[in-house]
Amino acid sequence: ADKAGSVKSGDTVDLRLDGRSETLTATVDQSSPGLDAVAQMIIARAELVNAPGDLPPGTVGRILPRAVHAPTGKTSQ
């Protein structure tokens, strides 16, 4: 929930679909502007990069934001 505000339209995310074990790649189309304080989630819509052929429309899943790697500040000499 602490990363909810970091998911925005155009982001590439990992997606875990209900009832499936694999993690897929998707691009966020839309996301709600606020966090649901009770459920600790946001509602978003994402398009799968390579959708499985047997996936029915409207399948529900969980978006997993990708970690942002900050520079370490080290320089080579």
Disulfide bonds with the S-S distance in Angstrom:
none
